[in-house]
Amino acid sequence: MNVAVIGGTRGLGKWIAGFLKGEGFRVIITGRDRVTGENASKELGVEYCPDNVRAARDSDIVIISVPIENTFDVIREVAPIMRRGSLLVDVTSVKEEPARLMEELVPEGVDVLPTHPMFGPRIRSLAGQVVVLTPLRRSKWVDRAVSFLKGHGARVLVTSPEKHDRMMSVVQVLTHFAYISIALTIRDLNVDVRESRRFASPIYNLMLDTIARIVSQNPYLAYSIQVYNRYGEDVRQAFVGAVERLEDLLRHGEKDDFVRWMSFAAKGLDDVEASLGRSDKAIFALNRELDVLKDSVGKEVGLRHIYSGNVHVGILESVDPDFVVLRVGKRRVRLKVSNIQVLSRGELWDWKVKNLPRRCYDISAVFPESCDPKVIKGVIEGLDGVVKASIVDIYKGDQIPAGMVSVTFRFEVIDQEVYDRVRGLLEGFGAVIR
């Protein structure tokens, strides 16, 4: 199936192109800058085309992933030339106007699926991510999209474009506006943020991380989200009004009214207990990983960089709240705690099996004739450090005492010392090593 990603040379569009390429689709990307496009093409293993119309004309699916302010022009450019039976998708943060325009301009027999992935290009998979679909009418493409996304573990929400934009006026417009306002206030007050963290509760640190995540994103996208959502102005005015109301109460010492308004605000957040539970879990997760790292000093660990995906395996030398130092062979690697994920024992073992060279050994041992070699092989395979084991020979010749049998096992390991553990295991069974 052919997929054209308009604007697939960077950002979310590039992520979508890479993801679909990995799923077996034939992907073509477009972008205004030829150098960027050709570099992305080589990196992703997809085709680059500088012409949106040419890329869209022969595609089964066309996905528009460009800035909001350019989306409408691109829709006007590619929608009329879509072929019958194909699907047109946009992934912008507003849905009402793009949905209306696509439906108006596509030829008969072309389906439209306005879509909003609620994530950015930093994610590693769709598992657990929210994708909002806002079709104006049901079609086979909608059902296929829902099935495909759910098959990858995504949380799929199907709603109307209007409801989407109303919800996004709170989920995106309000939260971004509030967080950017807080960041500006911190800047205006000349606060030493690093120093402030030393005095902070976990919630303050979590809030700072969330704010930093928002304000470090594309400011042009943030601006577009604010101005292209037609409910945004009302939401911002409501926020400003709430701030002014609270400031007025505090300025005039209206304690009872302040308490009443704060209690009133809490009731508007629905299940506060559930929110407390989720935030407690987030705080616990942050502290838990640091505790795991501290307990692992002097031991072998595997650390995955959450953005590059690179895995570092070595002996953990030191840990502080900001950095870890890992000894990898003869060199030391210093990594930011905020950028790493500690691999579980199973994940570390899987990484070793896929990436490290193996050693193969044969070992022969004499057992009572009543033994079951398959059971013994299974026990060897279950030993920590053994990749796999097999039976290569069963012998009852003249050299073997009566009532006994010699069994030769072949096993693969990564660490040489595992051989001694296998030998010790067999001797523990009462076997005589030949």
N, C-alpha and C positions, 0 to 999 in steps of 0.2 A: 504494500500500500504506500502511495506517495504522499508525503506531508511537506508542505511549504511553511516555514516559520518566518513570517515577515518581521524583521528586526531580531533575527536569531543570532546576531554576531556578538551580543553582549547581554549581561544582566539575566533576567528571568527567561527571556527568549532563548538565550544560549543554553541555559540549563534545560529547558524543555527540549531543544533540539538534541542535546546529548542524551537525555533520558530516552527519547523516542528512538534514537539510533540504537541504543542498547537493547531496546525491545524488538528490534528487527525491522523497523520501518525504514523506507528509503526517504532520507530527509534532505531537503534543499533549504538553505538559509539565504536571506537577503539582508542588506544593510547599505547605508549610504557610502561608507568609507571602504574602498576596495581593499586596502592593505589590512584593515581590521578584519574584513570579511574573509580574505584568503587565509589569514592566520588562524581564525576560528575554524575555517573549513579543514585545515590540516590537523588542528588539535582534536577536533571531534570526529574526523573521518567522514564528513558529509560534503555535499556539493554547495558551492557558493554561486549565487547569481546576483548581479547588481540591478536586475530589472524585476520589480515586484509583479508586474503583469505576466511576464514570461514564466516566472516561478509558479504563479497561482493557476495559470490556465490549464495545466495538465495534472494538477494535484487532486487527490481524493479529499484531502483535508487541508485547509488553509487556516493558520493560526496567526492572528495579528497581535504582536507583542511590541508595541512602540509606545512612546510617551503619550499620555492622555490627549495632549493638545494636538498631536499628529494623527491620532486614531481615526478621526472623522474623515480626514483627507484620504487616508489609506483605504478606508472602507469604500469611499466613492471611487477609488482607483481600481480595486480588485473585485468588489462584489458583482458588478455587472457582467464580468467575463467568466464567472464561475460556471463549471460545466454541470449538467444535470446529474443528480445523484450524489453530488459532493457536499461537503460540510464547511461552513464558514464559522470560525471561532474568534472571539476577541478575549483578551485576558486583562483588561484595564480594571481600575479600582472603582469606576462608576459604570452603571449598567443600563439605566433608562434610555439615554439618548443613543448609545451605540446599538442597543437592541432594536430600537425603532428604525434607525437608519439602515441597519443590515437587512431587516425584514423588507424594508421599502425598496432596496436596490437589487437584491439577488434575483436572478431569473427563476421562473417556475421550476420546481423540482430540486431546488437547492435548499438544504436545511441550514438553520442558523442556531448556534449555541453560545449565547453570551456567558462567559465564565469568569470567575474570580478566584484564582488560587490564593489562599490566605497564608502565603509563605513567600520567602525570597529565595535567591539563588544559592544561599549558603547551605541548604539542607542536603543530606546524603541520600534520602529516600522519601517516598510518599507516605510511608507508614505513620499513622497518627496525624497527618496533616489534613487541614480542612480545605475542601474545594467546593465553592458555591456555584451552582448552575442555575441560570435564570432563563430557561426557554420560554418563548411566547406560546409555543404549541408542542405537544408531545410528538416524538418521531422515533424511528428505529435508531437514529444516531444518538439520541438522548439515552436510550436504554443501553446501547453499546458503551457509551461513555461512562455511565454509572457503573456498569459491570466491570469495565477495565479499571477504573479508579479504585473501586472497592476491592478488586482482586489484588491491588498493590497496598492494601491496608489503609487507604485514605478514608477520611470521614466526609461523606458526600451529602450536601444539603441542596435540595431542589426547591426554589422559591421564585417569586416574581421579581422583575427588575426594580419595581417601585419599593417593595419591601426590603430588597437588598440595599438600595441606596439610603433608605431611612435608617436601617441598622448600621450601615457604614458611617452615617453621620455621627453616631456615638462611638462605634468600635474603632474607627480610624480618625475622623475629623476631631472629635472631642478629645480623645486621648492624646493624639499628636499635638494638638494645640496646647493642652495642659502641660505635657512633658516639655515641649519646647519653651513654654513660658517659665517653667521651673529652672530649666537649664540657663536661660537668659538671666534669671534672677540670681542664680549662683554666680554667674559670670560678673554681673553688675556689682555684686557684693565682694568681689575679689576673694572668694573662698578658696583656700587651699584644699582641694578635694581629697588628695592623697592623705593629708593630715586629718581631715574630717573623718575619714574612714576609721582612723585609730580610736575615735571616740564613739563610734556608731554602733547601733543595734543591727542585727541581721537584716531587719526590714529596710533600714536606710540603705544598706549596701545593695540589697536586692533592687530597691527603687532606683538607685544611681545606675546600676547595670542596665535596667530597663530603659531609663532615660537616654543613656549613652547609646544604646542600640538604636533608638529612634533618631536621635539627632545626628548620628554618624551616617545615616542613609542619604540617598540622593536628595538634596534640598529642592531640586526642581520637581521631583515626584511629590515631595511633601507639599509643596505649594499647589500643585495641580489637584491633589486630593482635597485640599481646603477649598479651592475656588470652583471646581467642576461638579462638586456634589451640591445639588440645588437646595438641600436642607442645611447646608453647612453654616450659613450666616445666622439662622435662627439658633442653632446649637451654640455657636460661639457667643452670641449675645446672652443666652441663658447662663453660660459659664461665667462671663464677666459680671452678670447680675448677681450670681451666687457669691462670687468673691467680694463684691462691693457690699453685699448684705452682711456677710460675716465680719468684714472689716468694720462696718458701722456698729455692729453689736459690741465688738471688742473695744472700739474707741470710746464708746459710751458706758462701758462696764455693765452691759446687760447680760449678766451671768445666766440667769434663768432662761432667757430667750436663746442664748447660745447653746445651752444644754438641750433645750427643746428642739432646736433646729438640727443639732448633731444627731440626736436620737431619731428624729424624723428622717434624716438622710440614711441612717443605718437600716431603717425599715424598708427603704426603697431598693436595697441591694438583695432582696429576696432571702436566700438561705445563707445567713451570715456564718452559721456554724460550719457549713460545708466550705465556705471561703477560708475560714480560719484553718480548717483541716488541710486544704490544698496548700495554703501558704506555709503552714508548719512543715508539710512534706517537702516543699521546695527548700526551706531553710535547712531541714535535716539532710537533704541530699547534698547541699553545698558543704556542710560540715562533715558529713559522713565520708566523702571522698578524701578530704584532707586527713581525716583520722586514719583511713586505710593507708594513705601514703606514709604517714608518720610511723605506722606499725610495720611498714615494709622496708624501712631503712636497713641497709646491709643485705637485702634479699634481691633476688631477680624479679623484675617486674616488666610488664609490657605497657607502654603508654602510646595511645593513638592521638595524633593531632586532629582536632575536631574539624579543621578546615581543609587541610591538605590531604588528610587520610593516611599520612605516613605513620608507620609504627616504629617506635624505638624500643629495643629490648636490651636490658643491661642490669647492672647492679645499682640500686638506688643509694646514692651517697648522702644526700641531705635534702631536707624539705623545710621551706618556710611558707608563710601564707601567700607569697607571690610567685616563688620559683622552686623548681626541683632541679637537682643535679644528678645526672645518670652517667655511670661509667659504662661505655660501650667499647669493649676491647681495650685499646690503649688510649682512647680519647674520652673526653668528658663533654656531655651535652647538657646545656642549660635550657629549660623549657618553662614557659609561663604556666602556672597552675590553672589559670582560667581557660587555657587553650588545649588542655589535654583531657583524655578520658582513660581511666585505669582499666586495662583488660582483665576480665575474669580469668580464672585458671583455664577454663575451657577455651576461651577466646585466644589466650596466649598459646595454648597447645595447638590449636588449629592453625595459628599463624606460623608456628615453627614447622608444622608438617608441610605447609604450602611453600615455605620460603627457605628452609635450611637444608643442607645436604644430609643424606642418611648414610648410616653404616649398616651393612648386612652381615650377620653371623650365623653359622651353623653350630649346633651343639647336640651331641649324642649322649643319651643317658639310658641306663638299664633299669627297668621297672619290673615288678611282678607281672606275670602274663595276664592277670585279671584286670590290669589297668585299662582305662579308656583314653587313648591318645588325644581324641577330639576334645575331651573335657580339659586335659592338661594344656592343650593349645589355647583353648579359650581363656584359661587362667593367665597364661603368659601374655596374651593380647590385652588383658585387663590390667596388667601391671603398668604403673606410671612410667612413661618414657618409651614404651613400646608402640611403634606405629602399626605394625601388623605382624602376624606369625602364620606359619604354615607347617604341615607335616611333609617332609621330603623322603623319609624312608622308615620302614618298619622291618626289623631283621631278627630272625630266630636261628641263626647258623650255629656251627660247632663251637664258635668262640663265646657263645652266650650260655650261661648255666641253664640247666633244665628248669622249666617253670618260670623263666624270665624272658623278657623281650627288650630289644634295643630300639629306641625311637629317636630319630634325628629330626630336630625342629630347626626351621630357618626363621629368623626374626630380624626386623629392621628397627633401628633405634637412631636417635639424633645425637644423644650424649653417650660417649664410649663407656662411662661407668655403669650404664644400665645393664651391660653384659654381666657384670658381677651380681647384680640383683636377680637376673634370670637364673644364673647358676645357683645362687643361694636358694632361690625358690624351689628348684628341682631337687637339690640336696635335702631341703626341708621336707619334701615328699618321700624321702628315703631312697631316692634314686642314686645310682653310682654313675658318675660322669666318666665317659670313656676317653 
